[in-house]
């Protein structure tokens, strides 16, 4: 392996970045949900305990 060649490191870096990009496309993304309160007529409604 020619570790003293600059072209080796350029190609290695490009390959690593491409692999990370592909991994980001495949892995599921975390979805940030927004919690909202239930309102009727603009007034909050209490939750019934089940």
Secondary structure, DSSP 8 states (H G I E B T S, - for coil): --TT-HHHHHHHHHHHHHHHHHHHHHS-----------EETTEE------
